[in-house]
Amino acid sequence: MKFTMNPVETLLVHSTDTDGLVRAIAAALLPEVENLLKRHLDQAKLVDINRLERLTDLSGSTINRLVAKNEIPSVRVGTRRLFDPDAVVRALKDQSEKGGQADD
Protein backbone atom coordinates (compact mmCIF):
# COMPACT_ATOMS: atom_id res chain seq x y z
CA MET A 1 0.00 0.00 0.00
CA LYS A 2 1.49 3.30 -1.06
CA PHE A 3 0.84 6.38 1.02
CA THR A 4 0.62 9.68 -0.82
CA MET A 5 0.25 13.16 0.57
CA ASN A 6 -1.54 16.06 -1.01
CA PRO A 7 0.47 19.27 -1.58
CA VAL A 8 -0.71 20.88 1.68
CA GLU A 9 0.31 17.82 3.73
CA THR A 10 3.66 17.72 1.96
CA LEU A 11 4.25 21.40 2.77
CA LEU A 12 3.29 20.87 6.42
CA VAL A 13 5.57 17.86 6.81
CA HIS A 14 8.55 19.51 5.15
CA SER A 15 8.14 22.80 6.99
CA THR A 16 7.74 21.20 10.40
CA ASP A 17 10.62 21.34 12.86
CA THR A 18 10.79 17.57 13.42
CA ASP A 19 13.16 17.86 16.39
CA GLY A 20 10.83 20.35 18.01
CA LEU A 21 7.87 18.13 17.26
CA VAL A 22 9.61 15.12 18.83
CA ARG A 23 10.47 17.19 21.94
CA ALA A 24 6.88 18.44 22.22
CA ILE A 25 5.45 14.92 21.91
CA ALA A 26 7.94 13.54 24.42
CA ALA A 27 7.17 16.36 26.87
CA ALA A 28 3.45 15.71 26.52
CA LEU A 29 3.78 11.96 26.98
CA LEU A 30 6.46 11.85 29.69
CA PRO A 31 4.20 12.63 32.68
CA GLU A 32 1.74 9.91 31.66
CA VAL A 33 4.51 7.36 31.07
CA GLU A 34 6.05 8.21 34.45
CA ASN A 35 2.64 7.82 36.09
CA LEU A 36 2.09 4.42 34.45
CA LEU A 37 5.54 3.22 35.50
CA LYS A 38 5.04 4.44 39.06
CA ARG A 39 1.69 2.65 39.34
CA HIS A 40 3.19 -0.52 37.92
CA LEU A 41 6.21 -0.45 40.23
CA ASP A 42 4.13 0.45 43.29
CA GLN A 43 1.91 -2.58 42.90
CA ALA A 44 3.02 -5.54 44.95
CA LYS A 45 4.14 -8.26 42.62
CA LEU A 46 3.21 -11.66 43.90
CA VAL A 47 4.90 -14.77 42.54
CA ASP A 48 4.24 -18.47 42.97
CA ILE A 49 6.64 -20.89 44.65
CA ASN A 50 8.26 -21.91 41.36
CA ARG A 51 9.17 -18.32 40.53
CA LEU A 52 10.32 -17.70 44.12
CA GLU A 53 12.63 -20.73 43.87
CA ARG A 54 14.30 -19.21 40.81
CA LEU A 55 14.51 -15.74 42.34
CA THR A 56 15.98 -16.84 45.67
CA ASP A 57 17.81 -20.02 44.69
CA LEU A 58 16.00 -21.84 47.52
CA SER A 59 14.37 -25.20 47.04
CA GLY A 60 10.62 -25.62 47.20
CA SER A 61 10.93 -27.74 50.32
CA THR A 62 12.96 -25.03 52.06
CA ILE A 63 10.40 -22.40 51.10
CA ASN A 64 7.57 -24.59 52.37
CA ARG A 65 9.45 -25.22 55.63
CA LEU A 66 10.01 -21.47 56.11
CA VAL A 67 6.32 -20.81 55.44
CA ALA A 68 5.29 -23.51 57.94
CA LYS A 69 7.52 -21.86 60.57
CA ASN A 70 6.08 -18.42 59.70
CA GLU A 71 9.59 -17.25 58.87
CA ILE A 72 8.66 -15.82 55.47
CA PRO A 73 5.41 -14.09 54.50
CA SER A 74 2.98 -15.54 51.98
CA VAL A 75 -0.67 -15.30 51.05
CA ARG A 76 -3.11 -17.93 49.91
CA VAL A 77 -5.27 -17.17 46.93
CA GLY A 78 -7.61 -20.08 46.46
CA THR A 79 -5.36 -23.12 46.35
CA ARG A 80 -2.26 -21.14 45.41
CA ARG A 81 0.32 -19.76 47.80
CA LEU A 82 1.88 -16.51 46.58
CA PHE A 83 4.88 -14.55 47.75
CA ASP A 84 6.11 -10.97 47.57
CA PRO A 85 9.80 -11.53 46.72
CA ASP A 86 10.91 -8.26 48.34
CA ALA A 87 9.12 -9.14 51.58
CA VAL A 88 10.63 -12.64 51.56
CA VAL A 89 14.15 -11.25 51.11
CA ARG A 90 13.58 -8.72 53.92
CA ALA A 91 12.32 -11.51 56.21
CA LEU A 92 15.32 -13.69 55.41
CA LYS A 93 17.72 -10.80 56.03
CA ASP A 94 16.01 -9.96 59.32
CA GLN A 95 16.19 -13.59 60.34
CA SER A 96 19.86 -13.74 59.39
CA GLU A 97 20.65 -10.60 61.42
CA LYS A 98 18.92 -12.14 64.44
CA GLY A 99 21.11 -15.23 64.15
CA GLY A 100 18.63 -17.58 62.49
CA GLN A 101 19.54 -19.61 59.43
CA ALA A 102 17.55 -20.48 56.37
CA ASP A 103 18.82 -23.87 55.33
CA ASP A 104 18.54 -25.42 51.90
C-alpha positions in Angstrom: 0.0 0.0 0.0 1.5 3.3 -1.1 0.8 6.4 1.0 0.6 9.7 -0.8 0.2 13.2 0.6 -1.5 16.1 -1.0 0.5 19.3 -1.6 -0.7 20.9 1.7 0.3 17.8 3.7 3.7 17.7 2.0 4.3 21.4 2.8 3.3 20.9 6.4 5.6 17.9 6.8 8.6 19.5 5.1 8.1 22.8 7.0 7.7 21.2 10.4 10.6 21.3 12.9 10.8 17.6 13.4 13.2 17.9 16.4 10.8 20.3 18.0 7.9 18.1 17.3 9.6 15.1 18.8 10.5 17.2 21.9 6.9 18.4 22.2 5.4 14.9 21.9 7.9 13.5 24.4 7.2 16.4 26.9 3.5 15.7 26.5 3.8 12.0 27.0 6.5 11.9 29.7 4.2 12.6 32.7 1.7 9.9 31.7 4.5 7.4 31.1 6.0 8.2 34.5 2.6 7.8 36.1 2.1 4.4 34.5 5.5 3.2 35.5 5.0 4.4 39.1 1.7 2.7 39.3 3.2 -0.5 37.9 6.2 -0.5 40.2 4.1 0.4 43.3 1.9 -2.6 42.9 3.0 -5.5 44.9 4.1 -8.3 42.6 3.2 -11.7 43.9 4.9 -14.8 42.5 4.2 -18.5 43.0 6.6 -20.9 44.7 8.3 -21.9 41.4 9.2 -18.3 40.5 10.3 -17.7 44.1 12.6 -20.7 43.9 14.3 -19.2 40.8 14.5 -15.7 42.3 16.0 -16.8 45.7 17.8 -20.0 44.7 16.0 -21.8 47.5 14.4 -25.2 47.0 10.6 -25.6 47.2 10.9 -27.7 50.3 13.0 -25.0 52.1 10.4 -22.4 51.1 7.6 -24.6 52.4 9.4 -25.2 55.6 10.0 -21.5 56.1 6.3 -20.8 55.4 5.3 -23.5 57.9 7.5 -21.9 60.6 6.1 -18.4 59.7 9.6 -17.2 58.9 8.7 -15.8 55.5 5.4 -14.1 54.5 3.0 -15.5 52.0 -0.7 -15.3 51.1 -3.1 -17.9 49.9 -5.3 -17.2 46.9 -7.6 -20.1 46.5 -5.4 -23.1 46.3 -2.3 -21.1 45.4 0.3 -19.8 47.8 1.9 -16.5 46.6 4.9 -14.5 47.8 6.1 -11.0 47.6 9.8 -11.5 46.7 10.9 -8.3 48.3 9.1 -9.1 51.6 10.6 -12.6 51.6 14.2 -11.3 51.1 13.6 -8.7 53.9 12.3 -11.5 56.2 15.3 -13.7 55.4 17.7 -10.8 56.0 16.0 -10.0 59.3 16.2 -13.6 60.3 19.9 -13.7 59.4 20.6 -10.6 61.4 18.9 -12.1 64.4 21.1 -15.2 64.1 18.6 -17.6 62.5 19.5 -19.6 59.4 17.6 -20.5 56.4 18.8 -23.9 55.3 18.5 -25.4 51.9 
